């Protein structure tokens, strides 16, 4: 998981993550990673249209974002 996040750091690659907040609510987010620390990610969240900090321990899954274009 951390490898995907580190590779996206400082690039234009968007990631799709499943995140559980402190109230145990699960959400799906599309983000652009801006900085990575040992415990968190600073990112722009396209879902909320805001800069956010995500705790690594609360990320349930992460994958490169693939836009869902209709044919």
mmCIF file of the N, C-alpha and C atoms, coordinates in Angstrom:
data_MODEL
# 
_entry.id   MODEL 
# 
loop_
_atom_site.group_PDB 
_atom_site.id 
_atom_site.type_symbol 
_atom_site.label_atom_id 
_atom_site.label_alt_id 
_atom_site.label_comp_id 
_atom_site.label_asym_id 
_atom_site.label_entity_id 
_atom_site.label_seq_id 
_atom_site.pdbx_PDB_ins_code 
_atom_site.Cartn_x 
_atom_site.Cartn_y 
_atom_site.Cartn_z 
_atom_site.occupancy 
_atom_site.B_iso_or_equiv 
_atom_site.pdbx_formal_charge 
_atom_site.auth_seq_id 
_atom_site.auth_comp_id 
_atom_site.auth_asym_id 
_atom_site.auth_atom_id 
_atom_site.pdbx_PDB_model_num 
ATOM 1   N N  . UNK A 1 1  ? 0.825   -1.186 0.000   1.00 0.00 ? 1  UNK A N  1 
ATOM 2   C CA . UNK A 1 1  ? 0.000   0.000  0.000   1.00 0.00 ? 1  UNK A CA 1 
ATOM 3   C C  . UNK A 1 1  ? 0.871   1.252  0.000   1.00 0.00 ? 1  UNK A C  1 
ATOM 4   N N  . UNK A 1 2  ? 1.877   1.284  0.850   1.00 0.00 ? 2  UNK A N  1 
ATOM 5   C CA . UNK A 1 2  ? 2.710   2.482  0.938   1.00 0.00 ? 2  UNK A CA 1 
ATOM 6   C C  . UNK A 1 2  ? 3.499   2.714  -0.346  1.00 0.00 ? 2  UNK A C  1 
ATOM 7   N N  . UNK A 1 3  ? 3.817   1.638  -1.066  1.00 0.00 ? 3  UNK A N  1 
ATOM 8   C CA . UNK A 1 3  ? 4.528   1.780  -2.335  1.00 0.00 ? 3  UNK A CA 1 
ATOM 9   C C  . UNK A 1 3  ? 3.716   2.548  -3.359  1.00 0.00 ? 3  UNK A C  1 
ATOM 10  N N  . UNK A 1 4  ? 2.438   2.245  -3.463  1.00 0.00 ? 4  UNK A N  1 
ATOM 11  C CA . UNK A 1 4  ? 1.548   2.952  -4.391  1.00 0.00 ? 4  UNK A CA 1 
ATOM 12  C C  . UNK A 1 4  ? 1.472   4.424  -4.013  1.00 0.00 ? 4  UNK A C  1 
ATOM 13  N N  . UNK A 1 5  ? 1.336   4.684  -2.730  1.00 0.00 ? 5  UNK A N  1 
ATOM 14  C CA . UNK A 1 5  ? 1.230   6.062  -2.245  1.00 0.00 ? 5  UNK A CA 1 
ATOM 15  C C  . UNK A 1 5  ? 2.520   6.825  -2.520  1.00 0.00 ? 5  UNK A C  1 
ATOM 16  N N  . UNK A 1 6  ? 3.661   6.220  -2.225  1.00 0.00 ? 6  UNK A N  1 
ATOM 17  C CA . UNK A 1 6  ? 4.945   6.886  -2.456  1.00 0.00 ? 6  UNK A CA 1 
ATOM 18  C C  . UNK A 1 6  ? 5.200   7.149  -3.937  1.00 0.00 ? 6  UNK A C  1 
ATOM 19  N N  . UNK A 1 7  ? 4.810   6.213  -4.806  1.00 0.00 ? 7  UNK A N  1 
ATOM 20  C CA . UNK A 1 7  ? 4.992   6.419  -6.247  1.00 0.00 ? 7  UNK A CA 1 
ATOM 21  C C  . UNK A 1 7  ? 4.125   7.563  -6.761  1.00 0.00 ? 7  UNK A C  1 
ATOM 22  N N  . UNK A 1 8  ? 2.957   7.754  -6.175  1.00 0.00 ? 8  UNK A N  1 
ATOM 23  C CA . UNK A 1 8  ? 2.052   8.824  -6.607  1.00 0.00 ? 8  UNK A CA 1 
ATOM 24  C C  . UNK A 1 8  ? 2.464   10.186 -6.055  1.00 0.00 ? 8  UNK A C  1 
ATOM 25  N N  . UNK A 1 9  ? 3.266   10.193 -5.006  1.00 0.00 ? 9  UNK A N  1 
ATOM 26  C CA . UNK A 1 9  ? 3.673   11.442 -4.361  1.00 0.00 ? 9  UNK A CA 1 
ATOM 27  C C  . UNK A 1 9  ? 4.441   12.322 -5.346  1.00 0.00 ? 9  UNK A C  1 
ATOM 28  N N  . UNK A 1 10 ? 3.968   13.559 -5.507  1.00 0.00 ? 10 UNK A N  1 
ATOM 29  C CA . UNK A 1 10 ? 4.647   14.509 -6.376  1.00 0.00 ? 10 UNK A CA 1 
ATOM 30  C C  . UNK A 1 10 ? 4.374   14.330 -7.856  1.00 0.00 ? 10 UNK A C  1 
ATOM 31  N N  . UNK A 1 11 ? 3.451   13.451 -8.206  1.00 0.00 ? 11 UNK A N  1 
ATOM 32  C CA . UNK A 1 11 ? 3.067   13.272 -9.605  1.00 0.00 ? 11 UNK A CA 1 
ATOM 33  C C  . UNK A 1 11 ? 1.617   13.710 -9.768  1.00 0.00 ? 11 UNK A C  1 
ATOM 34  N N  . UNK A 1 12 ? 1.133   13.646 -10.996 1.00 0.00 ? 12 UNK A N  1 
ATOM 35  C CA . UNK A 1 12 ? -0.272  13.980 -11.251 1.00 0.00 ? 12 UNK A CA 1 
ATOM 36  C C  . UNK A 1 12 ? -1.182  12.764 -11.129 1.00 0.00 ? 12 UNK A C  1 
ATOM 37  N N  . UNK A 1 13 ? -0.621  11.621 -10.747 1.00 0.00 ? 13 UNK A N  1 
ATOM 38  C CA . UNK A 1 13 ? -1.424  10.405 -10.637 1.00 0.00 ? 13 UNK A CA 1 
ATOM 39  C C  . UNK A 1 13 ? -2.428  10.529 -9.496  1.00 0.00 ? 13 UNK A C  1 
ATOM 40  N N  . UNK A 1 14 ? -3.666  10.225 -9.798  1.00 0.00 ? 14 UNK A N  1 
ATOM 41  C CA . UNK A 1 14 ? -4.707  10.218 -8.774  1.00 0.00 ? 14 UNK A CA 1 
ATOM 42  C C  . UNK A 1 14 ? -4.835  8.809  -8.207  1.00 0.00 ? 14 UNK A C  1 
ATOM 43  N N  . UNK A 1 15 ? -5.192  8.765  -6.933  1.00 0.00 ? 15 UNK A N  1 
ATOM 44  C CA . UNK A 1 15 ? -5.430  7.488  -6.269  1.00 0.00 ? 15 UNK A CA 1 
ATOM 45  C C  . UNK A 1 15 ? -6.873  7.423  -5.803  1.00 0.00 ? 15 UNK A C  1 
ATOM 46  N N  . UNK A 1 16 ? -7.394  6.218  -5.802  1.00 0.00 ? 16 UNK A N  1 
ATOM 47  C CA . UNK A 1 16 ? -8.725  5.970  -5.256  1.00 0.00 ? 16 UNK A CA 1 
ATOM 48  C C  . UNK A 1 16 ? -8.522  5.213  -3.954  1.00 0.00 ? 16 UNK A C  1 
ATOM 49  N N  . UNK A 1 17 ? -9.088  5.739  -2.878  1.00 0.00 ? 17 UNK A N  1 
ATOM 50  C CA . UNK A 1 17 ? -8.927  5.024  -1.618  1.00 0.00 ? 17 UNK A CA 1 
ATOM 51  C C  . UNK A 1 17 ? -10.246 4.861  -0.888  1.00 0.00 ? 17 UNK A C  1 
ATOM 52  N N  . UNK A 1 18 ? -10.280 3.809  -0.108  1.00 0.00 ? 18 UNK A N  1 
ATOM 53  C CA . UNK A 1 18 ? -11.391 3.560  0.801   1.00 0.00 ? 18 UNK A CA 1 
ATOM 54  C C  . UNK A 1 18 ? -10.861 3.932  2.174   1.00 0.00 ? 18 UNK A C  1 
ATOM 55  N N  . UNK A 1 19 ? -11.568 4.844  2.834   1.00 0.00 ? 19 UNK A N  1 
ATOM 56  C CA . UNK A 1 19 ? -11.064 5.448  4.064   1.00 0.00 ? 19 UNK A CA 1 
ATOM 57  C C  . UNK A 1 19 ? -12.109 5.360  5.162   1.00 0.00 ? 19 UNK A C  1 
ATOM 58  N N  . UNK A 1 20 ? -11.651 5.053  6.364   1.00 0.00 ? 20 UNK A N  1 
ATOM 59  C CA . UNK A 1 20 ? -12.536 5.027  7.529   1.00 0.00 ? 20 UNK A CA 1 
ATOM 60  C C  . UNK A 1 20 ? -12.141 6.181  8.446   1.00 0.00 ? 20 UNK A C  1 
ATOM 61  N N  . UNK A 1 21 ? -13.089 7.078  8.704   1.00 0.00 ? 21 UNK A N  1 
ATOM 62  C CA . UNK A 1 21 ? -12.755 8.226  9.556   1.00 0.00 ? 21 UNK A CA 1 
ATOM 63  C C  . UNK A 1 21 ? -12.805 7.836  11.032  1.00 0.00 ? 21 UNK A C  1 
ATOM 64  N N  . UNK A 1 22 ? -12.588 8.802  11.902  1.00 0.00 ? 22 UNK A N  1 
ATOM 65  C CA . UNK A 1 22 ? -12.529 8.521  13.341  1.00 0.00 ? 22 UNK A CA 1 
ATOM 66  C C  . UNK A 1 22 ? -13.863 8.080  13.925  1.00 0.00 ? 22 UNK A C  1 
ATOM 67  N N  . UNK A 1 23 ? -14.963 8.330  13.203  1.00 0.00 ? 23 UNK A N  1 
ATOM 68  C CA . UNK A 1 23 ? -16.291 7.880  13.641  1.00 0.00 ? 23 UNK A CA 1 
ATOM 69  C C  . UNK A 1 23 ? -16.661 6.543  13.018  1.00 0.00 ? 23 UNK A C  1 
ATOM 70  N N  . UNK A 1 24 ? -15.681 5.872  12.425  1.00 0.00 ? 24 UNK A N  1 
ATOM 71  C CA . UNK A 1 24 ? -15.866 4.571  11.770  1.00 0.00 ? 24 UNK A CA 1 
ATOM 72  C C  . UNK A 1 24 ? -16.793 4.624  10.566  1.00 0.00 ? 24 UNK A C  1 
ATOM 73  N N  . UNK A 1 25 ? -16.917 5.792  9.945   1.00 0.00 ? 25 UNK A N  1 
ATOM 74  C CA . UNK A 1 25 ? -17.682 5.911  8.707   1.00 0.00 ? 25 UNK A CA 1 
ATOM 75  C C  . UNK A 1 25 ? -16.730 5.679  7.538   1.00 0.00 ? 25 UNK A C  1 
ATOM 76  N N  . UNK A 1 26 ? -17.174 4.874  6.589   1.00 0.00 ? 26 UNK A N  1 
ATOM 77  C CA . UNK A 1 26 ? -16.338 4.515  5.450   1.00 0.00 ? 26 UNK A CA 1 
ATOM 78  C C  . UNK A 1 26 ? -16.745 5.342  4.239   1.00 0.00 ? 26 UNK A C  1 
ATOM 79  N N  . UNK A 1 27 ? -15.727 5.853  3.532   1.00 0.00 ? 27 UNK A N  1 
ATOM 80  C CA . UNK A 1 27 ? -15.998 6.635  2.326   1.00 0.00 ? 27 UNK A CA 1 
ATOM 81  C C  . UNK A 1 27 ? -14.974 6.292  1.254   1.00 0.00 ? 27 UNK A C  1 
ATOM 82  N N  . UNK A 1 28 ? -15.349 6.573  0.028   1.00 0.00 ? 28 UNK A N  1 
ATOM 83  C CA . UNK A 1 28 ? -14.460 6.393  -1.111  1.00 0.00 ? 28 UNK A CA 1 
ATOM 84  C C  . UNK A 1 28 ? -13.970 7.775  -1.521  1.00 0.00 ? 28 UNK A C  1 
ATOM 85  N N  . UNK A 1 29 ? -12.666 7.930  -1.718  1.00 0.00 ? 29 UNK A N  1 
ATOM 86  C CA . UNK A 1 29 ? -12.075 9.228  -2.040  1.00 0.00 ? 29 UNK A CA 1 
ATOM 87  C C  . UNK A 1 29 ? -11.177 9.107  -3.263  1.00 0.00 ? 29 UNK A C  1 
ATOM 88  N N  . UNK A 1 30 ? -11.148 10.164 -4.044  1.00 0.00 ? 30 UNK A N  1 
ATOM 89  C CA . UNK A 1 30 ? -10.191 10.303 -5.134  1.00 0.00 ? 30 UNK A CA 1 
ATOM 90  C C  . UNK A 1 30 ? -9.245  11.417 -4.714  1.00 0.00 ? 30 UNK A C  1 
ATOM 91  N N  . UNK A 1 31 ? -7.944  11.109 -4.659  1.00 0.00 ? 31 UNK A N  1 
ATOM 92  C CA . UNK A 1 31 ? -6.989  12.085 -4.125  1.00 0.00 ? 31 UNK A CA 1 
ATOM 93  C C  . UNK A 1 31 ? -5.775  12.246 -5.036  1.00 0.00 ? 31 UNK A C  1 
ATOM 94  N N  . UNK A 1 32 ? -5.084  13.366 -4.845  1.00 0.00 ? 32 UNK A N  1 
ATOM 95  C CA . UNK A 1 32 ? -3.758  13.599 -5.419  1.00 0.00 ? 32 UNK A CA 1 
ATOM 96  C C  . UNK A 1 32 ? -2.818  13.794 -4.243  1.00 0.00 ? 32 UNK A C  1 
ATOM 97  N N  . UNK A 1 33 ? -1.823  12.926 -4.119  1.00 0.00 ? 33 UNK A N  1 
ATOM 98  C CA . UNK A 1 33 ? -0.899  12.952 -2.983  1.00 0.00 ? 33 UNK A CA 1 
ATOM 99  C C  . UNK A 1 33 ? 0.059   14.136 -3.125  1.00 0.00 ? 33 UNK A C  1 
ATOM 100 N N  . UNK A 1 34 ? 0.164   14.919 -2.050  1.00 0.00 ? 34 UNK A N  1 
ATOM 101 C CA . UNK A 1 34 ? 1.063   16.072 -2.031  1.00 0.00 ? 34 UNK A CA 1 
ATOM 102 C C  . UNK A 1 34 ? 2.272   15.845 -1.134  1.00 0.00 ? 34 UNK A C  1 
ATOM 103 N N  . UNK A 1 35 ? 2.091   15.094 -0.047  1.00 0.00 ? 35 UNK A N  1 
ATOM 104 C CA . UNK A 1 35 ? 3.185   14.800 0.880   1.00 0.00 ? 35 UNK A CA 1 
ATOM 105 C C  . UNK A 1 35 ? 2.845   13.548 1.666   1.00 0.00 ? 35 UNK A C  1 
ATOM 106 N N  . UNK A 1 36 ? 3.889   12.808 2.046   1.00 0.00 ? 36 UNK A N  1 
ATOM 107 C CA . UNK A 1 36 ? 3.713   11.570 2.807   1.00 0.00 ? 36 UNK A CA 1 
ATOM 108 C C  . UNK A 1 36 ? 4.617   11.626 4.032   1.00 0.00 ? 36 UNK A C  1 
ATOM 109 N N  . UNK A 1 37 ? 4.051   11.282 5.197   1.00 0.00 ? 37 UNK A N  1 
ATOM 110 C CA . UNK A 1 37 ? 4.842   11.134 6.413   1.00 0.00 ? 37 UNK A CA 1 
ATOM 111 C C  . UNK A 1 37 ? 4.710   9.688  6.879   1.00 0.00 ? 37 UNK A C  1 
ATOM 112 N N  . UNK A 1 38 ? 5.323   9.371  8.007   1.00 0.00 ? 38 UNK A N  1 
ATOM 113 C CA . UNK A 1 38 ? 5.221   8.009  8.536   1.00 0.00 ? 38 UNK A CA 1 
ATOM 114 C C  . UNK A 1 38 ? 3.800   7.650  8.944   1.00 0.00 ? 38 UNK A C  1 
ATOM 115 N N  . UNK A 1 39 ? 2.982   8.651  9.260   1.00 0.00 ? 39 UNK A N  1 
ATOM 116 C CA . UNK A 1 39 ? 1.648   8.374  9.789   1.00 0.00 ? 39 UNK A CA 1 
ATOM 117 C C  . UNK A 1 39 ? 0.501   8.912  8.956   1.00 0.00 ? 39 UNK A C  1 
ATOM 118 N N  . UNK A 1 40 ? 0.787   9.776  7.980   1.00 0.00 ? 40 UNK A N  1 
ATOM 119 C CA . UNK A 1 40 ? -0.324  10.395 7.256   1.00 0.00 ? 40 UNK A CA 1 
ATOM 120 C C  . UNK A 1 40 ? 0.054   10.789 5.834   1.00 0.00 ? 40 UNK A C  1 
ATOM 121 N N  . UNK A 1 41 ? -0.980  11.155 5.090   1.00 0.00 ? 41 UNK A N  1 
ATOM 122 C CA . UNK A 1 41 ? -0.837  11.660 3.728   1.00 0.00 ? 41 UNK A CA 1 
ATOM 123 C C  . UNK A 1 41 ? -1.497  13.022 3.680   1.00 0.00 ? 41 UNK A C  1 
ATOM 124 N N  . UNK A 1 42 ? -0.810  13.989 3.124   1.00 0.00 ? 42 UNK A N  1 
ATOM 125 C CA . UNK A 1 42 ? -1.434  15.269 2.813   1.00 0.00 ? 42 UNK A CA 1 
ATOM 126 C C  . UNK A 1 42 ? -1.787  15.199 1.339   1.00 0.00 ? 42 UNK A C  1 
ATOM 127 N N  . UNK A 1 43 ? -3.044  15.513 1.019   1.00 0.00 ? 43 UNK A N  1 
ATOM 128 C CA . UNK A 1 43 ? -3.508  15.332 -0.347  1.00 0.00 ? 43 UNK A CA 1 
ATOM 129 C C  . UNK A 1 43 ? -4.619  16.314 -0.684  1.00 0.00 ? 43 UNK A C  1 
ATOM 130 N N  . UNK A 1 44 ? -4.810  16.492 -1.991  1.00 0.00 ? 44 UNK A N  1 
ATOM 131 C CA . UNK A 1 44 ? -6.005  17.196 -2.438  1.00 0.00 ? 44 UNK A CA 1 
ATOM 132 C C  . UNK A 1 44 ? -7.057  16.130 -2.679  1.00 0.00 ? 44 UNK A C  1 
ATOM 133 N N  . UNK A 1 45 ? -8.223  16.294 -2.062  1.00 0.00 ? 45 UNK A N  1 
ATOM 134 C CA . UNK A 1 45 ? -9.319  15.339 -2.204  1.00 0.00 ? 45 UNK A CA 1 
ATOM 135 C C  . UNK A 1 45 ? -10.294 15.884 -3.241  1.00 0.00 ? 45 UNK A C  1 
ATOM 136 N N  . UNK A 1 46 ? -10.386 15.208 -4.383  1.00 0.00 ? 46 UNK A N  1 
ATOM 137 C CA . UNK A 1 46 ? -11.310 15.630 -5.434  1.00 0.00 ? 46 UNK A CA 1 
ATOM 138 C C  . UNK A 1 46 ? -12.755 15.387 -5.021  1.00 0.00 ? 46 UNK A C  1 
ATOM 139 N N  . UNK A 1 47 ? -12.985 14.419 -4.172  1.00 0.00 ? 47 UNK A N  1 
ATOM 140 C CA . UNK A 1 47 ? -14.337 14.114 -3.710  1.00 0.00 ? 47 UNK A CA 1 
ATOM 141 C C  . UNK A 1 47 ? -14.899 15.263 -2.882  1.00 0.00 ? 47 UNK A C  1 
ATOM 142 N N  . UNK A 1 48 ? -14.111 15.763 -1.946  1.00 0.00 ? 48 UNK A N  1 
ATOM 143 C CA . UNK A 1 48 ? -14.542 16.863 -1.068  1.00 0.00 ? 48 UNK A CA 1 
ATOM 144 C C  . UNK A 1 48 ? -14.128 18.238 -1.595  1.00 0.00 ? 48 UNK A C  1 
ATOM 145 N N  . UNK A 1 49 ? -13.292 18.252 -2.630  1.00 0.00 ? 49 UNK A N  1 
ATOM 146 C CA . UNK A 1 49 ? -12.757 19.481 -3.230  1.00 0.00 ? 49 UNK A CA 1 
ATOM 147 C C  . UNK A 1 49 ? -12.063 20.362 -2.194  1.00 0.00 ? 49 UNK A C  1 
ATOM 148 N N  . UNK A 1 50 ? -11.221 19.701 -1.385  1.00 0.00 ? 50 UNK A N  1 
ATOM 149 C CA . UNK A 1 50 ? -10.463 20.384 -0.336  1.00 0.00 ? 50 UNK A CA 1 
ATOM 150 C C  . UNK A 1 50 ? -9.145  19.655 -0.109  1.00 0.00 ? 50 UNK A C  1 
ATOM 151 N N  . UNK A 1 51 ? -8.195  20.385 0.471   1.00 0.00 ? 51 UNK A N  1 
ATOM 152 C CA . UNK A 1 51 ? -6.969  19.739 0.929   1.00 0.00 ? 51 UNK A CA 1 
ATOM 153 C C  . UNK A 1 51 ? -7.290  19.004 2.220   1.00 0.00 ? 51 UNK A C  1 
ATOM 154 N N  . UNK A 1 52 ? -6.793  17.770 2.335   1.00 0.00 ? 52 UNK A N  1 
ATOM 155 C CA . UNK A 1 52 ? -7.092  16.933 3.493   1.00 0.00 ? 52 UNK A CA 1 
ATOM 156 C C  . UNK A 1 52 ? -5.850  16.188 3.956   1.00 0.00 ? 52 UNK A C  1 
ATOM 157 N N  . UNK A 1 53 ? -5.892  15.760 5.215   1.00 0.00 ? 53 UNK A N  1 
ATOM 158 C CA . UNK A 1 53 ? -4.868  14.881 5.767   1.00 0.00 ? 53 UNK A CA 1 
ATOM 159 C C  . UNK A 1 53 ? -5.538  13.555 6.099   1.00 0.00 ? 53 UNK A C  1 
ATOM 160 N N  . UNK A 1 54 ? -4.960  12.469 5.602   1.00 0.00 ? 54 UNK A N  1 
ATOM 161 C CA . UNK A 1 54 ? -5.501  11.131 5.825   1.00 0.00 ? 54 UNK A CA 1 
ATOM 162 C C  . UNK A 1 54 ? -4.514  10.335 6.664   1.00 0.00 ? 54 UNK A C  1 
ATOM 163 N N  . UNK A 1 55 ? -4.993  9.721  7.735   1.00 0.00 ? 55 UNK A N  1 
ATOM 164 C CA . UNK A 1 55 ? -4.146  8.849  8.552   1.00 0.00 ? 55 UNK A CA 1 
ATOM 165 C C  . UNK A 1 55 ? -3.931  7.531  7.807   1.00 0.00 ? 55 UNK A C  1 
ATOM 166 N N  . UNK A 1 56 ? -2.685  7.105  7.719   1.00 0.00 ? 56 UNK A N  1 
ATOM 167 C CA . UNK A 1 56 ? -2.387  5.850  7.028   1.00 0.00 ? 56 UNK A CA 1 
ATOM 168 C C  . UNK A 1 56 ? -3.105  4.670  7.673   1.00 0.00 ? 56 UNK A C  1 
ATOM 169 N N  . UNK A 1 57 ? -3.218  4.680  8.995   1.00 0.00 ? 57 UNK A N  1 
ATOM 170 C CA . UNK A 1 57 ? -3.861  3.554  9.691   1.00 0.00 ? 57 UNK A CA 1 
ATOM 171 C C  . UNK A 1 57 ? -5.351  3.448  9.370   1.00 0.00 ? 57 UNK A C  1 
ATOM 172 N N  . UNK A 1 58 ? -5.954  4.517  8.832   1.00 0.00 ? 58 UNK A N  1 
ATOM 173 C CA . UNK A 1 58 ? -7.383  4.504  8.511   1.00 0.00 ? 58 UNK A CA 1 
ATOM 174 C C  . UNK A 1 58 ? -7.668  4.209  7.043   1.00 0.00 ? 58 UNK A C  1 
ATOM 175 N N  . UNK A 1 59 ? -6.627  4.030  6.245   1.00 0.00 ? 59 UNK A N  1 
ATOM 176 C CA . UNK A 1 59 ? -6.823  3.696  4.836   1.00 0.00 ? 59 UNK A CA 1 
ATOM 177 C C  . UNK A 1 59 ? -7.040  2.192  4.732   1.00 0.00 ? 59 UNK A C  1 
ATOM 178 N N  . UNK A 1 60 ? -8.196  1.808  4.220   1.00 0.00 ? 60 UNK A N  1 
ATOM 179 C CA . UNK A 1 60 ? -8.535  0.389  4.105   1.00 0.00 ? 60 UNK A CA 1 
ATOM 180 C C  . UNK A 1 60 ? -8.017  -0.214 2.809   1.00 0.00 ? 60 UNK A C  1 
ATOM 181 N N  . UNK A 1 61 ? -8.031  0.570  1.724   1.00 0.00 ? 61 UNK A N  1 
ATOM 182 C CA . UNK A 1 61 ? -7.463  0.117  0.454   1.00 0.00 ? 61 UNK A CA 1 
ATOM 183 C C  . UNK A 1 61 ? -7.102  1.322  -0.395  1.00 0.00 ? 61 UNK A C  1 
ATOM 184 N N  . UNK A 1 62 ? -6.172  1.101  -1.309  1.00 0.00 ? 62 UNK A N  1 
ATOM 185 C CA . UNK A 1 62 ? -5.733  2.170  -2.210  1.00 0.00 ? 62 UNK A CA 1 
ATOM 186 C C  . UNK A 1 62 ? -5.351  1.552  -3.549  1.00 0.00 ? 62 UNK A C  1 
ATOM 187 N N  . UNK A 1 63 ? -5.684  2.270  -4.629  1.00 0.00 ? 63 UNK A N  1 
ATOM 188 C CA . UNK A 1 63 ? -5.355  1.808  -5.976  1.00 0.00 ? 63 UNK A CA 1 
ATOM 189 C C  . UNK A 1 63 ? -5.257  3.019  -6.889  1.00 0.00 ? 63 UNK A C  1 
ATOM 190 N N  . UNK A 1 64 ? -4.525  2.885  -7.993  1.00 0.00 ? 64 UNK A N  1 
ATOM 191 C CA . UNK A 1 64 ? -4.515  3.975  -8.966  1.00 0.00 ? 64 UNK A CA 1 
ATOM 192 C C  . UNK A 1 64 ? -5.935  4.224  -9.468  1.00 0.00 ? 64 UNK A C  1 
ATOM 193 N N  . UNK A 1 65 ? -6.287  5.494  -9.623  1.00 0.00 ? 65 UNK A N  1 
ATOM 194 C CA . UNK A 1 65 ? -7.627  5.848  -10.087 1.00 0.00 ? 65 UNK A CA 1 
ATOM 195 C C  . UNK A 1 65 ? -7.697  5.691  -11.595 1.00 0.00 ? 65 UNK A C  1 
ATOM 196 N N  . UNK A 1 66 ? -8.724  5.019  -12.041 1.00 0.00 ? 66 UNK A N  1 
ATOM 197 C CA . UNK A 1 66 ? -8.992  4.878  -13.466 1.00 0.00 ? 66 UNK A CA 1 
ATOM 198 C C  . UNK A 1 66 ? -10.351 5.504  -13.723 1.00 0.00 ? 66 UNK A C  1 
ATOM 199 N N  . UNK A 1 67 ? -10.365 6.543  -14.553 1.00 0.00 ? 67 UNK A N  1 
ATOM 200 C CA . UNK A 1 67 ? -11.642 7.217  -14.812 1.00 0.00 ? 67 UNK A CA 1 
ATOM 201 C C  . UNK A 1 67 ? -12.592 6.254  -15.506 1.00 0.00 ? 67 UNK A C  1 
ATOM 202 N N  . UNK A 1 68 ? -13.834 6.382  -15.180 1.00 0.00 ? 68 UNK A N  1 
ATOM 203 C CA . UNK A 1 68 ? -14.859 5.493  -15.732 1.00 0.00 ? 68 UNK A CA 1 
ATOM 204 C C  . UNK A 1 68 ? -15.576 6.216  -16.866 1.00 0.00 ? 68 UNK A C  1 
ATOM 205 N N  . UNK A 1 69 ? -14.983 6.133  -18.040 1.00 0.00 ? 69 UNK A N  1 
ATOM 206 C CA . UNK A 1 69 ? -15.576 6.787  -19.210 1.00 0.00 ? 69 UNK A CA 1 
ATOM 207 C C  . UNK A 1 69 ? -16.523 5.826  -19.894 1.00 0.00 ? 69 UNK A C  1 
ATOM 208 N N  . UNK A 1 70 ? -17.643 6.367  -20.347 1.00 0.00 ? 70 UNK A N  1 
ATOM 209 C CA . UNK A 1 70 ? -18.576 5.520  -21.090 1.00 0.00 ? 70 UNK A CA 1 
ATOM 210 C C  . UNK A 1 70 ? -18.183 5.523  -22.561 1.00 0.00 ? 70 UNK A C  1 
ATOM 211 N N  . UNK A 1 71 ? -18.424 4.398  -23.223 1.00 0.00 ? 71 UNK A N  1 
ATOM 212 C CA . UNK A 1 71 ? -18.019 4.251  -24.627 1.00 0.00 ? 71 UNK A CA 1 
ATOM 213 C C  . UNK A 1 71 ? -18.999 4.876  -25.570 1.00 0.00 ? 71 UNK A C  1 
# 
